[in-house]
Amino acid sequence: MNPLILAQEIIDGRRITREDDLSYFLTCDLDELCEGADRIRKAYIGDKVDLCSIINGRSGRGPEDCKYCAQSVHPHTSCEIYDFLPEEKILEACKMNEEEGVDRFSIVTAGKVLTGKEFDQAIHAYETMHKECNIDLCASMGFLSSEQLHRLHEAGVTSYHHNIETSRRNFPNICTTHTYDMKIETLKKVKAEGMCACSGGIIGMGETWEDRLDMAVSLAELGIDSIPINALMPIPGTPLEHLDQLSEQDILRTIAFFRYINPEANIRLAAGRALLTNDGETAFKSGASATITGNMLTTVACATIRSDRKMLSDMGRNVTPEYWKEVEES
């Protein structure tokens, strides 16, 4: 089948499932696949590009053994280590991102789960941001309980991020200190709380193409709203430091079939944008509809919020956050 015909079928309501022959996505013409993905993006998402930004709220000493991570205690990296940031620093960053026109802002913390005094500090920080800012709020704090997610929701957090990272089959090759099922259960709690569920993964960790397809279908089955796709930027000192970087063609093919399989989700560019032409312009023509912007966690971002907004505006995309429109209307 021609990718453009399949794209129209998806626009008309068809959904890709595990029962379909997914190998088609690996052999079809890349240009046509990307064009079809862009048509699906246009039909379901439109021209609005969702911009999110993060602050590393607690860094280093992560007890998990995720092989890609600079913040794990297991590898020896030069990652900065600090406890939960002072609220003033978080609020300052939030206000700066709001002034720059970012749609949502997230505190991300290293470790298996944020608990105790530091979780209380996070709640207070979110309450303050919710009161003093208009930007949407997101959190990424590990394996939270339903009660903790509810507290975040009440404090003004509308989205929760929790990557599944890879396929079920490949997960034990990447991490052994927690399980894939633990990831799935946390995401189900997020959905049950009524929050926007953000979950994706990293490609280029030695997985197969079938693993990538499986991850895309698993996210569709969970009804994930936002899917960040990271292309591994191997960090010295981590077990994956020796891996080769992915080609632009492989990244674009992955982004495109994620759009076919998850037509109504935001497909979000994350780490690895430096591997793409003009920091991701090609990806936004291949199904991507969102991006992390500003400073990344432990890898250097080439683009800035302003350069992202200019690139996307020049492409005819809408980068005006809702809260700016609300101010203009009032």
C-alpha positions, 0 to 999 in steps of 0.5 A: 500500500502507498503510505499516502493512501494509508495516511488518508485511511488513518485520517478517515478513522482507521487505527493501526494495531499489533495485528497489522503488518508493521514491517511495511513501515520499515520498507516503504518510501521514506519521503512518502511516509513522511509526507503522509505523517505530515498530512495526519499531523495536519488533520489531527493536531493542526499547525499548533506546535506545543513547546515545553521546557524543563528544569532539573529539580534534583540532580544526580545520585539516581539509584537506578541503573538505566544505561543511558543516564548520566544521573545514575550512581552506577556509571562514572560521569561528570553530572552535577549533583544537588538536592531539590532546588530552592523554590525561588530558582524554580519560580524564576525559571518558570516566569522566564519560560512564560515570558518566552512563550513556552506552553508548559513547564516541568520540574524533573527530578533524578531518582526512582521517586520523589518523596518526603520533604522534597516532594512537599517542597515540589508541591509548594513550588507548584502551588506558587507557580500556579498562583503567580504564572499562567503557563501549563505545569507538568511534572516528572518525578518517577514512580509516584503513588495515586495519592501523590499524583492527586496532590500534584493535580490539586497543586495545578499540575495538568501533565505527568511525564513518565517514559517507558523508554523502549519496548517490553522485550528490550527493557531488561537490556536497558534497566534492571532495577525496575520493570516495564510493568511498573512504568505501565502501572504508573501511566495508568494512574496518571490517566486515572487521575485525569492528567495528560499522560506524557510518555515516550522513549529513546531510540538508538540504544541498540534496539531493533526496528521491531522494538521501536514499532512495539514501543509505538503500539504500546503507547497507542494502547495506553492512550498516551497524549504526548510522546517525546522521542529522544535520539540517544546522544551517548554520554561519556561514562555511561554503558552506552557511550560507545554506540554510534549516533543514528542517521537523520533518515532513521530518526525521521522514519521513526517519527513518521511511523509513530505519527501513523500509529499515534495519530492524535498524540503530540509527537514531541522532539526531545534529545538528539535534535542536533542530529537533524537538519536545522535542529529538527525542521525536517522532523516537523515536516514528518509528523512531529507536532511538539518539542522540548525547548530551552535547556535539556537535562544533561545534554547541551541543546543547540537551539534556544526558545527564540530560535525554535519559535522563529524556525517554526513561525517561518514554517507557518506553524502556530507558536502562540501559547493559549495564555497569551491569547487569553490575555489578548482577549481580555 
